[in-house]
Amino acid sequence: MRSPGRAWLLWGALLSFSIALFHIIIAFVDIPLAPPFGALLRRDAFISSLFGALYFLFGIYALSGGGWVRRLPLLDVGLMVMSSIYTLRGLGVFTETFQLLTAGGPFPLHLPLISLMFLMTGCVYLVGTIKSWEWLHGEGEAQKDKGSRLKI
């Protein structure tokens, strides 16, 4: 049986991989868009790379939750934590948009756009996790009773 949230978690994984790639690009490539998007991240390539690796791991967990790859440890809890991290980071879009609308001087437009992407990713993870919740528990228990692993 396939995960009901399979498509949602695939989109979540693709968004996570995009965010991870963005952090790696900012760390190592000097592009014109990098200064406004992440001067701190570009200055410290190690931290940016760590964030990139973390978001890549989030993508792998989303693929696992959708049944695309082998079941990973603490999958249900991990997906909820990742949904929360993305969503909480994305909630900044409301304060940043308010600042953008009320700021007298220049305000970096990229801040609410990045927050909106994180909010969108968090919502995709959340919907996929909720739709797959019973599958995550039922399928895992059935496989545990058989003594076998989920197949790729």
N, C-alpha and C positions, 0 to 999 in steps of 0.2 A: 504494500500500500504506500502511496506517495503522500508526502506532507501537503496538507491543504494550503499552507502558506508558502509553498515552494516558489512560486513566481515572485512574490513579495520579497522573500529572502534573497532570491537571485538578484533582484534590483538593488537591495540593500548591499549585497556583496560588491556589485559593480560600482555603486557610489563610494563604498569604503576604499576599493582599489583606486578609484579616481582621486580621492582625498590623499591616500598614501603616495601616489605618484606625484601629486602636486607638492607634497612636502619634500620629496626627494629632489624634484626639479629645483625648487627654491634653494635647497641646501647646496647644490653643486653646479648649477648653471646660472650664469649672470645674464638674465633676460631683463628687458625694460620693465616688465610688469612686476618683477620681484620686489623692488623697493617699497611700493605702497602695500603689497600683499603680505610681506613678512620680513621686514628689515631685521627684526630680532632673530627669526629663524635662519635667515641668510647669514647673519653674523656668526651664529653658532650651529654649524652644520651637524654636529653630533646630536644636539637636541632635536633638530628637525628630522634627522634620520631615525631617531628613536620614535618620534611621533609617527613617522611613515611606517615603521615596522609594526607599531601598535595598531594602526588603522588597517594594515595588511592582515594582521591576525584577526581583527574584527571581521574582515571580509571572509576569511577562511571559516570562522565560526558561523557566519550567515549561510555559507554554502553547506556546511554540515547540518544546520538546522533545516535546510530545505531538502536534505537527502541527496545532495549532489556529491558529497564526499563522505568518508567514514565518520561515524559519530565520535565527537570529541568529548573529553571529560567536562562535567559541569555545564553541559550544553544549554539547558533551560535557564539556569541561573545566569550564565554568561550572556545569553541573548537579552535577558531582562536588564542586566547591568549595562550592556552596550547601548540598548535602546534608551536607557536613562541618561547615560553620558552624552550621547548625541542630542537628545531632546533638550536637556538642561543647557548644553552649550548653545543650542539654537534659539532658546528663548530670549537671548540677548538681542534678537532682531527687533523686538518691540521697543526697548530703550534706545537702541541705536537709530532706529527709524525716527523716533521722537526727537532725538538729538539732531539728526540730519535736517528735520523740518524746522526746528527752532533755532539752530545754530546761526549766529550772526556771521561768523567767518567760515572759512572753508572747512568742510567735514569730509573725511575720506568715505566715498560711496561704497568702497569694497567691503567695509565692515558689516553693514546689514546684509549684503549679498552673501558673504561667507556664512554669517549666522543663519540665513535662510536656507542655505544648502545643508547645514548641520541639522536644522529643525526638520527639513524634509527627509533627510536620511534617518533621523530618529523615529519619525512617524512611520516610515516604511518598515524599519526593524520592528517597531511595536506592533503594527498590523500583522506582519508576517509571523511574529512570535505568538501573538494571541490566536491567530488562525491555526497555528501548528501545535498549540499547547497540549491538546489531548494526544496528538500523534507523538510528540516528544516523550510523553510519559508512557503511553500504551505500547508503542513500537519498541521502546527501550526495554520495557519489562518483558515483552514477548521474546525479544532476542536474548535477553539475559537468561530466561528460563530454558531456552534451547541450547545455551552454551556457545553460541556462535556470534560472530561480529556482523555488523551491517556491511553489506557489500558496496563497493564504490560504484 
